[in-house]
């Protein structure tokens, strides 16, 4: 990979980081889509030629990964060093509101997790 391509990847990572910091749904969606596509570049593959991180399609999982060390890890991939080794953070699962029973989702700040049906449903779901 030449220096221009490397700098282009760094610039794109900076743009993604800036979008994630804005913390609004539209920017997050755009940034996580860009991040998932960016991680398909061979610069972010293992020495064996496989993607180093299996990325989720859930924006919240990507944001969580980014903040728990993904940002540092992507920088490391672009500045590989024989003296520095990093283990990438795993991508956590997130609750997809489309697949979870409505009884266990609290959509408002007034949600009462101690309500009778809520606790029973959470225990059954887990």
N, C-alpha and C positions, 0 to 999 in steps of 0.2 A: 504494500500500500504506500503510495507516495505522500509527500508532505501536504499537498493540496487537499487530497481526499481525507487525510487525517484531520486537518483543520476544519474541513466542512462538517465532519462528524462531531467534532468538539463544539462548533457553532450551533449545530442542531441540538445537541445536549443542553447547551446554555439556554436556548429558546424554550425547550421543553421544561427545564427547571423554572424559568420565569413564569411560564403559563401555570405550572403546578402551584407556585407561590400565590397566585391571584385567588386561588381557592373559590372559584365559582363553577357551577356544573358545566357550562359550555366550554370554558377553558380546560377544565379537567378532562372532559370527553376528548377534546381535540388533542391535548397533550398525551393522554394515555394511548390514543390511537397512533400518534406519531412515535411514541416510545416503543410500542409493540412492533411497529414496522422497522424502526431503527435497530432493534435487537436482532432482526433477521439478517443484518449485514455480517459478512464473514469476520469482520474485526471483532465481533462479540461472540465468536464460536470458540469451543475448546480446541486444543491441539489436534484432537481426533476429527475435527470438522463438524461437530454437533453444536447446536445452540447451547450456550452455557447456562441459560435460564429458560425454563419452560414458562412462558408468560401466560397469565390468565386473561380472559376477555373482559373481566369485571374491572371497571375503572378504580373502584375502591381498593381492590387487591393490588393493582399496579401502584397506586399512590402509597399504600402501606409499604410495599417493597422498596419504593424509591426512598422513603423517609427512614427506613430501617437499615439502610446501607447500600441500596441500589445505586444511588448517585455516586457514592465513593467507588463502588465496584465498576461502574461504566467508565469512570475516569481512569481506573486502574487498567482496564482492558486497552484503552488507547495509549497508555504510557507504561507498557509492560516493562518490567525490570527484573533482572535475574536475582536481585537481592530482596525483592518484596513479593510476598504471596498473600493473596486475600481469598477467603472463602466467601462466595456470594451468598446473600441471604436467600432463603427459600421464599417462594410466593405463597402466602397464606390463602386459605379458602375464605370466602366471604358469603354472607347470607344473601341469596338472590330473592328479593321480595316476590318475584313471580312464582317461586316454587315452594315458599314457606306458607304454612297455614296462617290465615289472617289473624287467628286468635293469639298468635305469639308475636305479632308485629305491633309495636307501639308507635303509632304515627304522630301522636301529640305529646307535648311536654307533660300533660296531665295523666299519662298512662299509669295505671296502678299495677305494678308487677305482682302485687300480693292478691289481686282479684282472684277469685276461686278458679275460674276456667283457665286463666293465664298460666298459673303454676302447673296445673295438671297437664296442660298441653305442652309446655316446655319440657317437662320430665318425659313425656311420651315421645316428643320429637327427638330429643337427644338420645 
